[in-house]
Amino acid sequence: MEGKRTRLKIADLKRRPMRQHSGTEEELKALAQSWLERPVHEIIVCPSRKVVDGHRRLAGLELLGQTEVDVLLTNEELDEKAVLEVGLATAIHRADLSGFDKFQACVKLLELNPGWQNQELARCVKLDPSTVTRLLSPSKCVAEVMDALRENKIAISDAYEISKAVDREDQLRLLALKYSGASREVLAAQGRKQRAADKPAVRAAKIRCPLPSGCTITVTGHDVTLDEAIESLKEAIKAMTKARDTGLDAKTAQAVWRDVAKAS
């Protein structure tokens, strides 16, 4: 970004940070002191004195008693949309921006750019579109999940897995599971189970599974589901294994199985 370096009074700067929680006073002081010793990243300010990037450092400098600061003063004025784009593009890749803050910033950018889709937002903040999808996923979550994200009780990856559940009760169950110590992987697995249970089962009179060996496994019955076929095959493997271990051949084993099935 083009501009000139100059020194300004901190009190004259107009600040509107994206973060809900900037950190404790000690954290802000430590950040400011570190920046004073090694000012690698510029504090960026518009000609109108609107701060583009550097809100937490400015807050820390004030706590240290500083009244002036060296900044990069941009050559051109930036409107709210441009300020948010620049601020988000630089801050979103740093660990000090919470998942909730990233979510809110992405939502705000979409509001300021009505024609944008996730692809345009991804290009703006230099992220993969799939990452943007995850960052926006809290918008599909119930209030309790949103509150948990805001309070840093769950991560954005947890919110993403929970957001896949359509029903409120399912989302709350996943949230409770997270509170009990479940990992994101466990949430994902449980979510898949819930979604599978919600889908109507597809049934077929016959399920054929040709194998690379040339054999074909066929399960027949009265409107069999895939899950039922899997369970049936498990029982069949046990029966076949038992028949082999007792010395039965294929023809004798089939006769025994027919007799057992008739008797039951």
MODELLER restraints for C-alpha pairs under 7 A, 6 or more apart:
rsr = mdl.restraints
at = mdl.atoms
rsr.add(forms.Gaussian(group=physical.xy_distance, feature=features.Distance(at['CA:2:A'], at['CA:74:A']), mean=5.91, stdev=0.5))
rsr.add(forms.Gaussian(group=physical.xy_distance, feature=features.Distance(at['CA:2:A'], at['CA:75:A']), mean=6.18, stdev=0.5))
rsr.add(forms.Gaussian(group=physical.xy_distance, feature=features.Distance(at['CA:3:A'], at['CA:72:A']), mean=6.06, stdev=0.5))
rsr.add(forms.Gaussian(group=physical.xy_distance, feature=features.Distance(at['CA:3:A'], at['CA:73:A']), mean=5.24, stdev=0.5))
rsr.add(forms.Gaussian(group=physical.xy_distance, feature=features.Distance(at['CA:3:A'], at['CA:74:A']), mean=4.04, stdev=0.5))
rsr.add(forms.Gaussian(group=physical.xy_distance, feature=features.Distance(at['CA:3:A'], at['CA:75:A']), mean=4.69, stdev=0.5))
rsr.add(forms.Gaussian(group=physical.xy_distance, feature=features.Distance(at['CA:4:A'], at['CA:72:A']), mean=5.55, stdev=0.5))
rsr.add(forms.Gaussian(group=physical.xy_distance, feature=features.Distance(at['CA:4:A'], at['CA:73:A']), mean=5.29, stdev=0.5))
rsr.add(forms.Gaussian(group=physical.xy_distance, feature=features.Distance(at['CA:4:A'], at['CA:74:A']), mean=6.57, stdev=0.5))
rsr.add(forms.Gaussian(group=physical.xy_distance, feature=features.Distance(at['CA:5:A'], at['CA:70:A']), mean=6.79, stdev=0.5))
rsr.add(forms.Gaussian(group=physical.xy_distance, feature=features.Distance(at['CA:5:A'], at['CA:71:A']), mean=5.59, stdev=0.5))
rsr.add(forms.Gaussian(group=physical.xy_distance, feature=features.Distance(at['CA:5:A'], at['CA:72:A']), mean=4.53, stdev=0.5))
rsr.add(forms.Gaussian(group=physical.xy_distance, feature=features.Distance(at['CA:5:A'], at['CA:73:A']), mean=5.99, stdev=0.5))
rsr.add(forms.Gaussian(group=physical.xy_distance, feature=features.Distance(at['CA:6:A'], at['CA:70:A']), mean=5.60, stdev=0.5))
rsr.add(forms.Gaussian(group=physical.xy_distance, feature=features.Distance(at['CA:6:A'], at['CA:71:A']), mean=5.63, stdev=0.5))
rsr.add(forms.Gaussian(group=physical.xy_distance, feature=features.Distance(at['CA:6:A'], at['CA:72:A']), mean=6.51, stdev=0.5))
rsr.add(forms.Gaussian(group=physical.xy_distance, feature=features.Distance(at['CA:6:A'], at['CA:73:A']), mean=6.75, stdev=0.5))
rsr.add(forms.Gaussian(group=physical.xy_distance, feature=features.Distance(at['CA:7:A'], at['CA:68:A']), mean=6.59, stdev=0.5))
rsr.add(forms.Gaussian(group=physical.xy_distance, feature=features.Distance(at['CA:7:A'], at['CA:69:A']), mean=5.43, stdev=0.5))
rsr.add(forms.Gaussian(group=physical.xy_distance, feature=features.Distance(at['CA:7:A'], at['CA:70:A']), mean=4.30, stdev=0.5))
rsr.add(forms.Gaussian(group=physical.xy_distance, feature=features.Distance(at['CA:7:A'], at['CA:71:A']), mean=6.07, stdev=0.5))
rsr.add(forms.Gaussian(group=physical.xy_distance, feature=features.Distance(at['CA:8:A'], at['CA:68:A']), mean=5.45, stdev=0.5))
rsr.add(forms.Gaussian(group=physical.xy_distance, feature=features.Distance(at['CA:8:A'], at['CA:69:A']), mean=5.61, stdev=0.5))
rsr.add(forms.Gaussian(group=physical.xy_distance, feature=features.Distance(at['CA:8:A'], at['CA:70:A']), mean=6.49, stdev=0.5))
rsr.add(forms.Gaussian(group=physical.xy_distance, feature=features.Distance(at['CA:9:A'], at['CA:67:A']), mean=5.82, stdev=0.5))
rsr.add(forms.Gaussian(group=physical.xy_distance, feature=features.Distance(at['CA:9:A'], at['CA:68:A']), mean=4.27, stdev=0.5))
rsr.add(forms.Gaussian(group=physical.xy_distance, feature=features.Distance(at['CA:9:A'], at['CA:69:A']), mean=6.46, stdev=0.5))
rsr.add(forms.Gaussian(group=physical.xy_distance, feature=features.Distance(at['CA:10:A'], at['CA:67:A']), mean=5.52, stdev=0.5))
rsr.add(forms.Gaussian(group=physical.xy_distance, feature=features.Distance(at['CA:10:A'], at['CA:68:A']), mean=5.20, stdev=0.5))
rsr.add(forms.Gaussian(group=physical.xy_distance, feature=features.Distance(at['CA:10:A'], at['CA:69:A']), mean=6.39, stdev=0.5))
rsr.add(forms.Gaussian(group=physical.xy_distance, feature=features.Distance(at['CA:12:A'], at['CA:49:A']), mean=6.87, stdev=0.5))
rsr.add(forms.Gaussian(group=physical.xy_distance, feature=features.Distance(at['CA:13:A'], at['CA:49:A']), mean=4.97, stdev=0.5))
rsr.add(forms.Gaussian(group=physical.xy_distance, feature=features.Distance(at['CA:13:A'], at['CA:50:A']), mean=6.02, stdev=0.5))
rsr.add(forms.Gaussian(group=physical.xy_distance, feature=features.Distance(at['CA:13:A'], at['CA:51:A']), mean=6.49, stdev=0.5))
rsr.add(forms.Gaussian(group=physical.xy_distance, feature=features.Distance(at['CA:14:A'], at['CA:49:A']), mean=5.77, stdev=0.5))
rsr.add(forms.Gaussian(group=physical.xy_distance, feature=features.Distance(at['CA:14:A'], at['CA:50:A']), mean=4.59, stdev=0.5))
rsr.add(forms.Gaussian(group=physical.xy_distance, feature=features.Distance(at['CA:14:A'], at['CA:51:A']), mean=5.85, stdev=0.5))
rsr.add(forms.Gaussian(group=physical.xy_distance, feature=features.Distance(at['CA:15:A'], at['CA:50:A']), mean=6.31, stdev=0.5))
rsr.add(forms.Gaussian(group=physical.xy_distance, feature=features.Distance(at['CA:15:A'], at['CA:51:A']), mean=5.44, stdev=0.5))
rsr.add(forms.Gaussian(group=physical.xy_distance, feature=features.Distance(at['CA:15:A'], at['CA:55:A']), mean=6.67, stdev=0.5))
rsr.add(forms.Gaussian(group=physical.xy_distance, feature=features.Distance(at['CA:17:A'], at['CA:55:A']), mean=5.91, stdev=0.5))
rsr.add(forms.Gaussian(group=physical.xy_distance, feature=features.Distance(at['CA:18:A'], at['CA:101:A']), mean=6.49, stdev=0.5))
rsr.add(forms.Gaussian(group=physical.xy_distance, feature=features.Distance(at['CA:18:A'], at['CA:105:A']), mean=6.79, stdev=0.5))
rsr.add(forms.Gaussian(group=physical.xy_distance, feature=features.Distance(at['CA:19:A'], at['CA:97:A']), mean=6.83, stdev=0.5))
rsr.add(forms.Gaussian(group=physical.xy_distance, feature=features.Distance(at['CA:19:A'], at['CA:101:A']), mean=5.40, stdev=0.5))
rsr.add(forms.Gaussian(group=physical.xy_distance, feature=features.Distance(at['CA:20:A'], at['CA:101:A']), mean=6.59, stdev=0.5))
rsr.add(forms.Gaussian(group=physical.xy_distance, feature=features.Distance(at['CA:22:A'], at['CA:56:A']), mean=6.34, stdev=0.5))
rsr.add(forms.Gaussian(group=physical.xy_distance, feature=features.Distance(at['CA:28:A'], at['CA:56:A']), mean=6.45, stdev=0.5))
rsr.add(forms.Gaussian(group=physical.xy_distance, feature=features.Distance(at['CA:28:A'], at['CA:57:A']), mean=6.80, stdev=0.5))
rsr.add(forms.Gaussian(group=physical.xy_distance, feature=features.Distance(at['CA:28:A'], at['CA:59:A']), mean=6.69, stdev=0.5))
rsr.add(forms.Gaussian(group=physical.xy_distance, feature=features.Distance(at['CA:28:A'], at['CA:60:A']), mean=4.35, stdev=0.5))
rsr.add(forms.Gaussian(group=physical.xy_distance, feature=features.Distance(at['CA:29:A'], at['CA:60:A']), mean=4.52, stdev=0.5))
rsr.add(forms.Gaussian(group=physical.xy_distance, feature=features.Distance(at['CA:29:A'], at['CA:61:A']), mean=6.79, stdev=0.5))
rsr.add(forms.Gaussian(group=physical.xy_distance, feature=features.Distance(at['CA:29:A'], at['CA:63:A']), mean=6.35, stdev=0.5))
rsr.add(forms.Gaussian(group=physical.xy_distance, feature=features.Distance(at['CA:29:A'], at['CA:64:A']), mean=6.34, stdev=0.5))
rsr.add(forms.Gaussian(group=physical.xy_distance, feature=features.Distance(at['CA:31:A'], at['CA:57:A']), mean=6.31, stdev=0.5))
rsr.add(forms.Gaussian(group=physical.xy_distance, feature=features.Distance(at['CA:31:A'], at['CA:60:A']), mean=6.67, stdev=0.5))
rsr.add(forms.Gaussian(group=physical.xy_distance, feature=features.Distance(at['CA:32:A'], at['CA:57:A']), mean=5.00, stdev=0.5))
rsr.add(forms.Gaussian(group=physical.xy_distance, feature=features.Distance(at['CA:32:A'], at['CA:60:A']), mean=4.92, stdev=0.5))
rsr.add(forms.Gaussian(group=physical.xy_distance, feature=features.Distance(at['CA:32:A'], at['CA:61:A']), mean=5.38, stdev=0.5))
rsr.add(forms.Gaussian(group=physical.xy_distance, feature=features.Distance(at['CA:42:A'], at['CA:71:A']), mean=6.33, stdev=0.5))
rsr.add(forms.Gaussian(group=physical.xy_distance, feature=features.Distance(at['CA:42:A'], at['CA:72:A']), mean=6.17, stdev=0.5))
rsr.add(forms.Gaussian(group=physical.xy_distance, feature=features.Distance(at['CA:43:A'], at['CA:53:A']), mean=5.62, stdev=0.5))
rsr.add(forms.Gaussian(group=physical.xy_distance, feature=features.Distance(at['CA:43:A'], at['CA:54:A']), mean=4.82, stdev=0.5))
rsr.add(forms.Gaussian(group=physical.xy_distance, feature=features.Distance(at['CA:43:A'], at['CA:71:A']), mean=4.99, stdev=0.5))
rsr.add(forms.Gaussian(group=physical.xy_distance, feature=features.Distance(at['CA:43:A'], at['CA:72:A']), mean=6.05, stdev=0.5))
rsr.add(forms.Gaussian(group=physical.xy_distance, feature=features.Distance(at['CA:44:A'], at['CA:51:A']), mean=6.12, stdev=0.5))
rsr.add(forms.Gaussian(group=physical.xy_distance, feature=features.Distance(at['CA:44:A'], at['CA:52:A']), mean=5.28, stdev=0.5))
rsr.add(forms.Gaussian(group=physical.xy_distance, feature=features.Distance(at['CA:44:A'], at['CA:53:A']), mean=5.15, stdev=0.5))
rsr.add(forms.Gaussian(group=physical.xy_distance, feature=features.Distance(at['CA:44:A'], at['CA:54:A']), mean=6.71, stdev=0.5))
rsr.add(forms.Gaussian(group=physical.xy_distance, feature=features.Distance(at['CA:44:A'], at['CA:71:A']), mean=5.83, stdev=0.5))
rsr.add(forms.Gaussian(group=physical.xy_distance, feature=features.Distance(at['CA:44:A'], at['CA:72:A']), mean=4.87, stdev=0.5))
rsr.add(forms.Gaussian(group=physical.xy_distance, feature=features.Distance(at['CA:44:A'], at['CA:73:A']), mean=6.19, stdev=0.5))
rsr.add(forms.Gaussian(group=physical.xy_distance, feature=features.Distance(at['CA:45:A'], at['CA:51:A']), mean=4.48, stdev=0.5))
rsr.add(forms.Gaussian(group=physical.xy_distance, feature=features.Distance(at['CA:45:A'], at['CA:52:A']), mean=5.47, stdev=0.5))
rsr.add(forms.Gaussian(group=physical.xy_distance, feature=features.Distance(at['CA:45:A'], at['CA:71:A']), mean=6.63, stdev=0.5))
rsr.add(forms.Gaussian(group=physical.xy_distance, feature=features.Distance(at['CA:45:A'], at['CA:72:A']), mean=6.10, stdev=0.5))
rsr.add(forms.Gaussian(group=physical.xy_distance, feature=features.Distance(at['CA:45:A'], at['CA:73:A']), mean=4.98, stdev=0.5))
rsr.add(forms.Gaussian(group=physical.xy_distance, feature=features.Distance(at['CA:45:A'], at['CA:74:A']), mean=6.28, stdev=0.5))
rsr.add(forms.Gaussian(group=physical.xy_distance, feature=features.Distance(at['CA:46:A'], at['CA:73:A']), mean=5.65, stdev=0.5))
rsr.add(forms.Gaussian(group=physical.xy_distance, feature=features.Distance(at['CA:46:A'], at['CA:74:A']), mean=5.21, stdev=0.5))
rsr.add(forms.Gaussian(group=physical.xy_distance, feature=features.Distance(at['CA:46:A'], at['CA:76:A']), mean=6.98, stdev=0.5))
rsr.add(forms.Gaussian(group=physical.xy_distance, feature=features.Distance(at['CA:46:A'], at['CA:77:A']), mean=5.45, stdev=0.5))
rsr.add(forms.Gaussian(group=physical.xy_distance, feature=features.Distance(at['CA:46:A'], at['CA:78:A']), mean=6.52, stdev=0.5))
rsr.add(forms.Gaussian(group=physical.xy_distance, feature=features.Distance(at['CA:47:A'], at['CA:73:A']), mean=6.34, stdev=0.5))
rsr.add(forms.Gaussian(group=physical.xy_distance, feature=features.Distance(at['CA:47:A'], at['CA:74:A']), mean=6.43, stdev=0.5))
rsr.add(forms.Gaussian(group=physical.xy_distance, feature=features.Distance(at['CA:47:A'], at['CA:76:A']), mean=6.90, stdev=0.5))
rsr.add(forms.Gaussian(group=physical.xy_distance, feature=features.Distance(at['CA:47:A'], at['CA:77:A']), mean=5.79, stdev=0.5))
rsr.add(forms.Gaussian(group=physical.xy_distance, feature=features.Distance(at['CA:48:A'], at['CA:77:A']), mean=6.88, stdev=0.5))
rsr.add(forms.Gaussian(group=physical.xy_distance, feature=features.Distance(at['CA:52:A'], at['CA:83:A']), mean=5.36, stdev=0.5))
rsr.add(forms.Gaussian(group=physical.xy_distance, feature=features.Distance(at['CA:52:A'], at['CA:86:A']), mean=6.98, stdev=0.5))
rsr.add(forms.Gaussian(group=physical.xy_distance, feature=features.Distance(at['CA:52:A'], at['CA:87:A']), mean=5.82, stdev=0.5))
rsr.add(forms.Gaussian(group=physical.xy_distance, feature=features.Distance(at['CA:53:A'], at['CA:87:A']), mean=5.46, stdev=0.5))
rsr.add(forms.Gaussian(group=physical.xy_distance, feature=features.Distance(at['CA:81:A'], at['CA:109:A']), mean=6.92, stdev=0.5))
rsr.add(forms.Gaussian(group=physical.xy_distance, feature=features.Distance(at['CA:81:A'], at['CA:112:A']), mean=6.13, stdev=0.5))
rsr.add(forms.Gaussian(group=physical.xy_distance, feature=features.Distance(at['CA:85:A'], at['CA:124:A']), mean=6.94, stdev=0.5))
rsr.add(forms.Gaussian(group=physical.xy_distance, feature=features.Distance(at['CA:88:A'], at['CA:105:A']), mean=6.83, stdev=0.5))
rsr.add(forms.Gaussian(group=physical.xy_distance, feature=features.Distance(at['CA:88:A'], at['CA:125:A']), mean=6.61, stdev=0.5))
rsr.add(forms.Gaussian(group=physical.xy_distance, feature=features.Distance(at['CA:89:A'], at['CA:125:A']), mean=4.39, stdev=0.5))
rsr.add(forms.Gaussian(group=physical.xy_distance, feature=features.Distance(at['CA:89:A'], at['CA:126:A']), mean=6.88, stdev=0.5))
rsr.add(forms.Gaussian(group=physical.xy_distance, feature=features.Distance(at['CA:91:A'], at['CA:97:A']), mean=6.63, stdev=0.5))
rsr.add(forms.Gaussian(group=physical.xy_distance, feature=features.Distance(at['CA:92:A'], at['CA:102:A']), mean=6.41, stdev=0.5))
rsr.add(forms.Gaussian(group=physical.xy_distance, feature=features.Distance(at['CA:99:A'], at['CA:155:A']), mean=6.31, stdev=0.5))
rsr.add(forms.Gaussian(group=physical.xy_distance, feature=features.Distance(at['CA:99:A'], at['CA:156:A']), mean=5.15, stdev=0.5))
rsr.add(forms.Gaussian(group=physical.xy_distance, feature=features.Distance(at['CA:100:A'], at['CA:149:A']), mean=5.83, stdev=0.5))
rsr.add(forms.Gaussian(group=physical.xy_distance, feature=features.Distance(at['CA:100:A'], at['CA:150:A']), mean=5.27, stdev=0.5))
rsr.add(forms.Gaussian(group=physical.xy_distance, feature=features.Distance(at['CA:102:A'], at['CA:135:A']), mean=6.70, stdev=0.5))
rsr.add(forms.Gaussian(group=physical.xy_distance, feature=features.Distance(at['CA:103:A'], at['CA:135:A']), mean=5.22, stdev=0.5))
rsr.add(forms.Gaussian(group=physical.xy_distance, feature=features.Distance(at['CA:103:A'], at['CA:136:A']), mean=5.63, stdev=0.5))
rsr.add(forms.Gaussian(group=physical.xy_distance, feature=features.Distance(at['CA:106:A'], at['CA:136:A']), mean=6.98, stdev=0.5))
rsr.add(forms.Gaussian(group=physical.xy_distance, feature=features.Distance(at['CA:110:A'], at['CA:116:A']), mean=6.17, stdev=0.5))
rsr.add(forms.Gaussian(group=physical.xy_distance, feature=features.Distance(at['CA:118:A'], at['CA:129:A']), mean=6.31, stdev=0.5))
rsr.add(forms.Gaussian(group=physical.xy_distance, feature=features.Distance(at['CA:118:A'], at['CA:132:A']), mean=6.55, stdev=0.5))
rsr.add(forms.Gaussian(group=physical.xy_distance, feature=features.Distance(at['CA:119:A'], at['CA:129:A']), mean=5.74, stdev=0.5))
rsr.add(forms.Gaussian(group=physical.xy_distance, feature=features.Distance(at['CA:122:A'], at['CA:128:A']), mean=5.94, stdev=0.5))
rsr.add(forms.Gaussian(group=physical.xy_distance, feature=features.Distance(at['CA:122:A'], at['CA:129:A']), mean=5.24, stdev=0.5))
rsr.add(forms.Gaussian(group=physical.xy_distance, feature=features.Distance(at['CA:122:A'], at['CA:132:A']), mean=6.05, stdev=0.5))
rsr.add(forms.Gaussian(group=physical.xy_distance, feature=features.Distance(at['CA:134:A'], at['CA:157:A']), mean=6.94, stdev=0.5))
rsr.add(forms.Gaussian(group=physical.xy_distance, feature=features.Distance(at['CA:134:A'], at['CA:160:A']), mean=5.54, stdev=0.5))
rsr.add(forms.Gaussian(group=physical.xy_distance, feature=features.Distance(at['CA:135:A'], at['CA:156:A']), mean=6.61, stdev=0.5))
rsr.add(forms.Gaussian(group=physical.xy_distance, feature=features.Distance(at['CA:137:A'], at['CA:159:A']), mean=6.80, stdev=0.5))
rsr.add(forms.Gaussian(group=physical.xy_distance, feature=features.Distance(at['CA:137:A'], at['CA:160:A']), mean=5.27, stdev=0.5))
rsr.add(forms.Gaussian(group=physical.xy_distance, feature=features.Distance(at['CA:137:A'], at['CA:163:A']), mean=6.06, stdev=0.5))
rsr.add(forms.Gaussian(group=physical.xy_distance, feature=features.Distance(at['CA:138:A'], at['CA:146:A']), mean=6.37, stdev=0.5))
rsr.add(forms.Gaussian(group=physical.xy_distance, feature=features.Distance(at['CA:138:A'], at['CA:159:A']), mean=5.90, stdev=0.5))
rsr.add(forms.Gaussian(group=physical.xy_distance, feature=features.Distance(at['CA:138:A'], at['CA:160:A']), mean=6.72, stdev=0.5))
rsr.add(forms.Gaussian(group=physical.xy_distance, feature=features.Distance(at['CA:138:A'], at['CA:163:A']), mean=6.50, stdev=0.5))
rsr.add(forms.Gaussian(group=physical.xy_distance, feature=features.Distance(at['CA:140:A'], at['CA:163:A']), mean=5.44, stdev=0.5))
rsr.add(forms.Gaussian(group=physical.xy_distance, feature=features.Distance(at['CA:141:A'], at['CA:163:A']), mean=5.14, stdev=0.5))
rsr.add(forms.Gaussian(group=physical.xy_distance, feature=features.Distance(at['CA:142:A'], at['CA:168:A']), mean=6.54, stdev=0.5))
rsr.add(forms.Gaussian(group=physical.xy_distance, feature=features.Distance(at['CA:145:A'], at['CA:159:A']), mean=6.97, stdev=0.5))
rsr.add(forms.Gaussian(group=physical.xy_distance, feature=features.Distance(at['CA:145:A'], at['CA:175:A']), mean=6.75, stdev=0.5))
rsr.add(forms.Gaussian(group=physical.xy_distance, feature=features.Distance(at['CA:148:A'], at['CA:154:A']), mean=5.85, stdev=0.5))
rsr.add(forms.Gaussian(group=physical.xy_distance, feature=features.Distance(at['CA:149:A'], at['CA:155:A']), mean=6.28, stdev=0.5))
rsr.add(forms.Gaussian(group=physical.xy_distance, feature=features.Distance(at['CA:149:A'], at['CA:156:A']), mean=6.99, stdev=0.5))
rsr.add(forms.Gaussian(group=physical.xy_distance, feature=features.Distance(at['CA:157:A'], at['CA:184:A']), mean=6.96, stdev=0.5))
rsr.add(forms.Gaussian(group=physical.xy_distance, feature=features.Distance(at['CA:158:A'], at['CA:184:A']), mean=5.70, stdev=0.5))
rsr.add(forms.Gaussian(group=physical.xy_distance, feature=features.Distance(at['CA:161:A'], at['CA:187:A']), mean=6.45, stdev=0.5))
rsr.add(forms.Gaussian(group=physical.xy_distance, feature=features.Distance(at['CA:161:A'], at['CA:188:A']), mean=5.66, stdev=0.5))
rsr.add(forms.Gaussian(group=physical.xy_distance, feature=features.Distance(at['CA:162:A'], at['CA:171:A']), mean=5.55, stdev=0.5))
rsr.add(forms.Gaussian(group=physical.xy_distance, feature=features.Distance(at['CA:162:A'], at['CA:174:A']), mean=6.18, stdev=0.5))
rsr.add(forms.Gaussian(group=physical.xy_distance, feature=features.Distance(at['CA:165:A'], at['CA:171:A']), mean=5.70, stdev=0.5))
rsr.add(forms.Gaussian(group=physical.xy_distance, feature=features.Distance(at['CA:165:A'], at['CA:191:A']), mean=6.65, stdev=0.5))
rsr.add(forms.Gaussian(group=physical.xy_distance, feature=features.Distance(at['CA:174:A'], at['CA:187:A']), mean=6.41, stdev=0.5))
rsr.add(forms.Gaussian(group=physical.xy_distance, feature=features.Distance(at['CA:201:A'], at['CA:225:A']), mean=6.48, stdev=0.5))
rsr.add(forms.Gaussian(group=physical.xy_distance, feature=features.Distance(at['CA:202:A'], at['CA:225:A']), mean=5.90, stdev=0.5))
rsr.add(forms.Gaussian(group=physical.xy_distance, feature=features.Distance(at['CA:203:A'], at['CA:223:A']), mean=4.86, stdev=0.5))
rsr.add(forms.Gaussian(group=physical.xy_distance, feature=features.Distance(at['CA:203:A'], at['CA:224:A']), mean=5.00, stdev=0.5))
rsr.add(forms.Gaussian(group=physical.xy_distance, feature=features.Distance(at['CA:203:A'], at['CA:225:A']), mean=4.56, stdev=0.5))
rsr.add(forms.Gaussian(group=physical.xy_distance, feature=features.Distance(at['CA:204:A'], at['CA:223:A']), mean=4.68, stdev=0.5))
rsr.add(forms.Gaussian(group=physical.xy_distance, feature=features.Distance(at['CA:204:A'], at['CA:224:A']), mean=5.21, stdev=0.5))
rsr.add(forms.Gaussian(group=physical.xy_distance, feature=features.Distance(at['CA:204:A'], at['CA:225:A']), mean=6.53, stdev=0.5))
rsr.add(forms.Gaussian(group=physical.xy_distance, feature=features.Distance(at['CA:205:A'], at['CA:220:A']), mean=5.77, stdev=0.5))
rsr.add(forms.Gaussian(group=physical.xy_distance, feature=features.Distance(at['CA:205:A'], at['CA:221:A']), mean=5.57, stdev=0.5))
rsr.add(forms.Gaussian(group=physical.xy_distance, feature=features.Distance(at['CA:205:A'], at['CA:222:A']), mean=5.63, stdev=0.5))
rsr.add(forms.Gaussian(group=physical.xy_distance, feature=features.Distance(at['CA:205:A'], at['CA:223:A']), mean=4.66, stdev=0.5))
rsr.add(forms.Gaussian(group=physical.xy_distance, feature=features.Distance(at['CA:205:A'], at['CA:224:A']), mean=5.97, stdev=0.5))
rsr.add(forms.Gaussian(group=physical.xy_distance, feature=features.Distance(at['CA:206:A'], at['CA:218:A']), mean=6.91, stdev=0.5))
rsr.add(forms.Gaussian(group=physical.xy_distance, feature=features.Distance(at['CA:206:A'], at['CA:219:A']), mean=5.74, stdev=0.5))
rsr.add(forms.Gaussian(group=physical.xy_distance, feature=features.Distance(at['CA:206:A'], at['CA:220:A']), mean=4.40, stdev=0.5))
rsr.add(forms.Gaussian(group=physical.xy_distance, feature=features.Distance(at['CA:206:A'], at['CA:221:A']), mean=6.63, stdev=0.5))
rsr.add(forms.Gaussian(group=physical.xy_distance, feature=features.Distance(at['CA:207:A'], at['CA:218:A']), mean=5.67, stdev=0.5))
rsr.add(forms.Gaussian(group=physical.xy_distance, feature=features.Distance(at['CA:207:A'], at['CA:219:A']), mean=5.19, stdev=0.5))
rsr.add(forms.Gaussian(group=physical.xy_distance, feature=features.Distance(at['CA:207:A'], at['CA:220:A']), mean=6.42, stdev=0.5))
rsr.add(forms.Gaussian(group=physical.xy_distance, feature=features.Distance(at['CA:208:A'], at['CA:216:A']), mean=6.74, stdev=0.5))
rsr.add(forms.Gaussian(group=physical.xy_distance, feature=features.Distance(at['CA:208:A'], at['CA:217:A']), mean=5.81, stdev=0.5))
rsr.add(forms.Gaussian(group=physical.xy_distance, feature=features.Distance(at['CA:208:A'], at['CA:218:A']), mean=4.46, stdev=0.5))
rsr.add(forms.Gaussian(group=physical.xy_distance, feature=features.Distance(at['CA:208:A'], at['CA:219:A']), mean=6.55, stdev=0.5))
rsr.add(forms.Gaussian(group=physical.xy_distance, feature=features.Distance(at['CA:209:A'], at['CA:216:A']), mean=5.60, stdev=0.5))
rsr.add(forms.Gaussian(group=physical.xy_distance, feature=features.Distance(at['CA:209:A'], at['CA:217:A']), mean=5.10, stdev=0.5))
rsr.add(forms.Gaussian(group=physical.xy_distance, feature=features.Distance(at['CA:209:A'], at['CA:218:A']), mean=6.32, stdev=0.5))
rsr.add(forms.Gaussian(group=physical.xy_distance, feature=features.Distance(at['CA:210:A'], at['CA:216:A']), mean=4.18, stdev=0.5))
rsr.add(forms.Gaussian(group=physical.xy_distance, feature=features.Distance(at['CA:210:A'], at['CA:217:A']), mean=6.28, stdev=0.5))
rsr.add(forms.Gaussian(group=physical.xy_distance, feature=features.Distance(at['CA:219:A'], at['CA:229:A']), mean=6.35, stdev=0.5))
rsr.add(forms.Gaussian(group=physical.xy_distance, feature=features.Distance(at['CA:243:A'], at['CA:253:A']), mean=6.13, stdev=0.5))
